[in-house]
Amino acid sequence: MTYFPLMLDLQNRPVLLIAGGPETGAKLHALLQAGARATVLAEEDAWGLAALEREGRIRWLRRGYREGDLEGYFLVVSHPKDKAIHPQVKAEAERRRVFLVAVDDPENASAILPAVLRRGELLVALSTSGAAPALAVRLKEQLGQLFPEAYGELVAFLRTLRPKIARIPSFEERKRLWYRIVDQALEALDLDPQEGLAKAIAQAEKALTEEVAAWTR
């Protein structure tokens, strides 16, 4: 099956998690990290749900799935103990036009979750289209060695340059400057992940200063 890759903005959006499976904690953490307004369906508390509810971070319904539960949600992530409910959940999701992630059950899903490497705002998502999730996880681990935490710090720095570079009137000059900065930064990090970030920042600031000076002469 061919999927269309997409990054979703879940900030303050209502998301339903049907809980119970072994990866419930990880799925809930990912939703909260994305800023979702999560409602959790779970008959038992094996993931600190009571504490999260007291903190106002989730809404916890102390029961399993019922017909009609999907109304009003932007996304549904279903990871129950018993996947036998998934055809019913899928049918409701189709009627309500809600994307459904049926964990470890791609036949009943309209969306799947990739393995994700996070370095600050840098996200690397890997998927085998549901064929072999374990392979995606192992590849993510290998990529983790290639992209240390400094890459996240680099992305945060580059974000601060966007409004400054946007003031350069020529699109072609902005494009050329961006690639100059990025190429130099990648080379610096590749040579020395520890000290390379400081060098990359210094080079980027120098390149930007030179470019702005050229346009203001």
VENWOLIN-V52415 format. One record per residue. RES is the residue in one small letter. PHI is phi as a letter, one per 20 degrees, with the letter a starting at -180 (* if undefined). PSI is psi in degrees with one decimal (NA if undefined). D_FIRST is the distance of its C-alpha to the first C-alpha in whole Angstrom. Layout:
[[RES;PHI;PSI;D_FIRST] [RES;PHI;PSI;D_FIRST]]
This chain:
[[m;*;141.1;0] [t;d;126.9;4] [y;d;155.0;6] [f;e;112.5;10] [p;f;139.5;12] [l;b;139.3;16] [m;d;125.8;19] [l;d;139.6;21] [d;e;105.7;24] [l;d;6.4;25] [q;g;118.4;29] [n;m;17.8;31] [r;e;143.3;28] [p;f;124.2;28] [v;c;136.5;25] [l;d;130.1;25] [l;d;115.0;25] [i;e;109.3;25] [a;e;171.3;26] [g;p;-29.8;27] [g;f;169.4;25] [p;f;-20.8;26] [e;d;16.8;24] [t;g;-46.2;25] [g;g;-43.4;28] [a;f;-41.7;25] [k;f;-41.6;23] [l;f;-43.1;27] [h;f;-42.2;28] [a;f;-39.5;25] [l;f;-42.6;25] [l;f;-37.3;29] [q;f;-31.8;29] [a;e;-2.3;27] [g;n;17.0;30] [a;f;150.6;28] [r;e;93.0;30] [a;e;132.6;29] [t;d;131.2;30] [v;d;126.5;30] [l;e;113.1;30] [a;b;132.2;31] [e;f;-22.7;34] [e;c;161.8;35] [d;d;95.3;36] [a;d;8.5;34] [w;c;24.2;33] [g;m;30.8;36] [l;f;-39.7;35] [a;f;-43.1;39] [a;f;-41.9;40] [l;f;-36.0;37] [e;f;-43.3;38] [r;f;-33.7;42] [e;f;-6.6;41] [g;m;17.6;39] [r;e;-21.2;36] [i;b;165.9;34] [r;d;125.7;34] [w;d;118.3;34] [l;d;117.4;34] [r;e;63.6;36] [r;a;175.9;34] [g;e;-173.4;30] [y;f;141.7;28] [r;c;151.6;30] [e;g;131.0;29] [g;o;-9.4;29] [d;f;-19.5;28] [l;e;-4.5;26] [e;f;129.5;28] [g;n;5.0;28] [y;e;147.5;26] [f;e;-33.8;24] [l;b;147.0;21] [v;c;129.9;21] [v;d;117.2;20] [s;d;117.9;20] [h;b;62.8;21] [p;e;169.6;24] [k;f;-40.3;26] [d;d;109.2;25] [k;f;-1.5;21] [a;f;-19.6;22] [i;f;-11.3;23] [h;f;-40.0;19] [p;g;-38.4;19] [q;f;-42.4;22] [v;f;-42.0;21] [k;f;-43.5;18] [a;g;-42.6;20] [e;f;-41.0;22] [a;f;-39.6;20] [e;f;-41.8;19] [r;f;-38.5;22] [r;e;-2.6;23] [r;l;48.1;20] [v;d;133.8;20] [f;f;136.7;17] [l;c;123.1;16] [v;e;106.3;15] [a;e;98.5;16] [v;g;130.6;16] [d;m;26.9;15] [d;b;62.7;14] [p;f;-23.6;10] [e;f;-26.0;10] [n;d;15.0;13] [a;d;151.2;12] [s;d;-2.1;11] [a;b;152.3;12] [i;c;155.3;12] [l;e;126.5;14] [p;e;167.4;14] [a;f;132.7;17] [v;c;127.4;20] [l;e;124.1;23] [r;d;129.3;26] [r;c;83.2;29] [g;m;-125.3;31] [e;e;-5.0;29] [l;e;118.9;27] [l;d;128.8;23] [v;d;113.7;21] [a;d;133.0;17] [l;c;137.4;15] [s;b;146.3;12] [t;d;23.6;10] [s;l;33.6;7] [g;n;-1.7;9] [a;f;-42.2;9] [a;b;76.0;13] [p;g;-32.9;14] [a;f;-34.6;18] [l;f;-42.2;17] [a;f;-39.6;16] [v;f;-44.4;19] [r;f;-39.4;21] [l;f;-37.2;20] [k;f;-41.7;21] [e;f;-39.1;24] [q;f;-41.6;25] [l;f;-28.2;24] [g;f;-29.7;27] [q;f;-28.7;30] [l;e;-27.9;29] [f;c;87.5;29] [p;f;177.3;32] [e;g;-24.5;33] [a;g;-26.6;35] [y;f;-35.5;32] [g;f;-40.1;32] [e;f;-35.4;36] [l;f;-44.3;35] [v;f;-42.8;33] [a;f;-40.4;35] [f;f;-45.2;38] [l;f;-32.6;36] [r;g;-37.4;35] [t;f;-20.4;39] [l;e;-19.9;39] [r;g;-50.2;37] [p;f;-29.6;40] [k;f;-45.2;43] [i;f;-30.3;41] [a;f;-21.4;40] [r;f;-11.5;44] [i;f;121.6;44] [p;f;-28.9;44] [s;e;125.1;42] [f;f;-44.0;38] [e;f;-38.3;38] [e;f;-38.8;41] [r;f;-44.8;39] [k;f;-47.0;36] [r;f;-42.1;38] [l;f;-42.9;39] [w;g;-46.9;36] [y;f;-32.6;35] [r;f;-47.6;38] [i;f;-46.9;38] [v;f;-44.1;34] [d;f;-42.6;35] [q;f;-39.5;38] [a;f;-44.9;37] [l;f;-38.7;34] [e;f;-41.9;37] [a;f;-42.7;39] [l;f;-35.1;37] [d;f;-37.8;36] [l;f;-36.3;39] [d;b;92.0;40] [p;g;-28.4;38] [q;f;-52.2;41] [e;e;-11.5;43] [g;f;-30.1;41] [l;f;-45.7;40] [a;f;-40.3;43] [k;f;-41.5;44] [a;f;-41.9;41] [i;f;-43.9;42] [a;f;-42.8;45] [q;f;-39.9;44] [a;f;-43.6;42] [e;f;-38.1;45] [k;f;-44.7;47] [a;f;-40.9;45] [l;f;-43.0;44] [t;g;-44.3;48] [e;f;-41.4;49] [e;f;-44.8;47] [v;f;-40.9;48] [a;f;-38.4;51] [a;f;-34.1;51] [w;e;-11.5;50] [t;d;4.4;53] [r;f;NA;55]]
